[in-house]
Amino acid sequence: MKKNKKNKKHPQILLDELMDEFAEKAPNEHTVVALGSYFTGTNTMEILIEDYTTHKELFKSESISGGSPEIASFLALVQGLKYSEKQGNNGTVHCINKTAIKWYDRREVKCKMKENEENKHVFELLREAEKWIKESKYKPRVARW
């Protein structure tokens, strides 16, 4: 879309046109954003997966007790990868946490938290995520944003 100083279109219409133009240039690029949030006050974490291309929320977890910012981000990253694989997407999965990406690259979680009765469920989620990334043949681009 060319810039036009006389363009009086509503900003949302202009944004839609820009998104259409982007889609024409990169029709095969599908971007998923994986967000893990940790709340220290309540010692809970949540996972959110969003399709950046459509701004559609793809997955939102219930609050999970225990964890850390890195664990939340890692679990979100793996959930985003699982979603992308299931949809047949070959685009990029973005994650903000460097440690979570490092754990993904190494196919192993190295955290200082010790497993106990209170956080046993978190470690079960981590073992399940590790197992998936070790066994999965799906290897899209993972990038930090």
C-alpha positions as CSV (number, residue, x, y, z in Angstrom):
1,M,0.0,0.0,0.0
2,K,1.4,3.4,-1.0
3,K,1.4,6.2,1.4
4,N,-1.0,8.9,0.5
5,K,-1.3,12.1,2.6
6,K,-4.9,12.5,1.4
7,N,-5.9,9.1,2.6
8,K,-8.9,9.6,4.9
9,K,-9.6,5.9,5.7
10,H,-10.2,4.7,9.2
11,P,-7.0,3.5,10.9
12,Q,-8.4,0.0,11.3
13,I,-9.1,-0.2,7.6
14,L,-5.5,0.9,6.9
15,L,-4.2,-1.7,9.3
16,D,-6.3,-4.4,7.7
17,E,-4.9,-3.4,4.3
18,L,-1.4,-3.6,5.6
19,M,-2.0,-7.0,7.1
20,D,-3.4,-8.2,3.7
21,E,-0.3,-6.8,2.0
22,F,1.9,-8.6,4.5
23,A,0.0,-11.9,3.9
24,E,0.6,-11.6,0.2
25,K,4.3,-11.2,0.6
26,A,4.7,-14.0,3.2
27,P,1.8,-16.4,2.8
28,N,3.6,-19.3,4.2
29,E,5.1,-17.6,7.3
30,H,3.0,-18.4,10.3
31,T,4.1,-16.9,13.6
32,V,3.1,-18.2,17.0
33,V,4.0,-16.3,20.2
34,A,4.4,-18.4,23.4
35,L,4.1,-16.4,26.7
36,G,4.7,-17.8,30.1
37,S,3.8,-15.7,33.1
38,Y,4.8,-16.2,36.7
39,F,3.2,-14.3,39.6
40,T,5.3,-14.2,42.7
41,G,2.6,-13.0,45.0
42,T,0.5,-16.0,44.4
43,N,3.3,-18.4,43.3
44,T,1.4,-19.3,40.2
45,M,2.1,-19.4,36.5
46,E,0.0,-19.2,33.3
47,I,0.6,-20.1,29.7
48,L,-0.7,-18.2,26.7
49,I,-0.3,-19.1,23.1
50,E,-1.3,-16.5,20.4
51,D,-1.3,-16.6,16.6
52,Y,0.6,-13.4,15.9
53,T,-0.6,-13.4,12.3
54,T,-4.3,-13.3,13.3
55,H,-4.0,-12.1,16.9
56,K,-6.1,-15.0,17.9
57,E,-5.7,-16.6,21.3
58,L,-4.9,-20.3,20.7
59,F,-4.5,-21.5,24.2
60,K,-4.6,-20.2,27.7
61,S,-3.9,-22.4,30.7
62,E,-5.6,-22.3,34.1
63,S,-3.4,-21.0,36.9
64,I,-0.7,-23.5,37.7
65,S,0.7,-23.4,41.3
66,G,4.4,-23.4,41.7
67,G,7.1,-22.8,39.1
68,S,9.2,-19.9,38.0
69,P,9.3,-17.4,35.1
70,E,11.7,-19.7,33.2
71,I,9.5,-22.8,33.7
72,A,6.4,-20.9,32.6
73,S,8.1,-19.7,29.5
74,F,9.5,-23.2,28.7
75,L,6.1,-24.8,29.1
76,A,4.6,-22.1,26.9
77,L,7.2,-22.6,24.3
78,V,6.6,-26.4,24.1
79,Q,2.8,-25.8,24.1
80,G,3.3,-23.4,21.2
81,L,5.4,-26.0,19.3
82,K,2.8,-28.7,19.9
83,Y,0.1,-26.4,18.6
84,S,2.1,-25.5,15.5
85,E,2.9,-29.1,14.7
86,K,-0.7,-30.1,15.1
87,Q,-1.7,-27.4,12.7
88,G,1.0,-28.2,10.2
89,N,2.6,-24.8,10.5
90,N,6.2,-24.3,9.4
91,G,6.5,-20.8,10.7
92,T,8.4,-19.3,13.7
93,V,7.5,-19.8,17.3
94,H,8.6,-16.9,19.4
95,C,9.5,-16.9,23.1
96,I,10.8,-14.0,25.3
97,N,12.8,-16.1,27.8
98,K,16.4,-16.9,26.8
99,T,16.6,-19.7,29.4
100,A,13.5,-21.4,28.1
101,I,15.0,-21.3,24.6
102,K,18.3,-22.7,25.9
103,W,16.4,-25.6,27.6
104,Y,14.6,-26.3,24.3
105,D,17.8,-26.2,22.3
106,R,19.5,-28.6,24.8
107,R,16.4,-30.8,25.1
108,E,16.8,-30.7,28.8
109,V,15.5,-28.5,31.7
110,K,18.2,-27.5,34.2
111,C,16.5,-25.6,37.0
112,K,17.6,-25.1,40.6
113,M,14.1,-25.8,42.0
114,K,13.9,-29.1,43.8
115,E,11.0,-31.3,43.4
116,N,8.7,-31.8,46.4
117,E,5.1,-32.7,47.1
118,E,3.9,-29.1,46.5
119,N,5.4,-28.7,43.1
120,K,5.3,-32.4,41.9
121,H,2.8,-31.5,39.2
122,V,5.1,-28.8,37.8
123,F,7.9,-31.4,37.4
124,E,5.5,-33.8,35.8
125,L,4.7,-31.1,33.2
126,L,8.4,-30.5,32.7
127,R,9.1,-34.2,32.2
128,E,6.3,-34.5,29.7
129,A,7.6,-31.4,27.8
130,E,11.1,-32.8,27.8
131,K,9.9,-36.1,26.5
132,W,7.9,-34.5,23.7
133,I,10.9,-32.3,22.5
134,K,13.2,-35.3,22.5
135,E,10.8,-37.5,20.6
136,S,9.3,-35.0,18.2
137,K,10.6,-34.8,14.7
138,Y,9.0,-31.3,14.4
139,K,11.8,-28.7,14.4
140,P,10.5,-25.2,13.4
141,R,12.4,-22.0,13.9
142,V,12.4,-20.9,17.5
143,A,13.3,-17.2,18.0
144,R,13.6,-14.8,20.9
145,W,11.5,-11.6,20.7
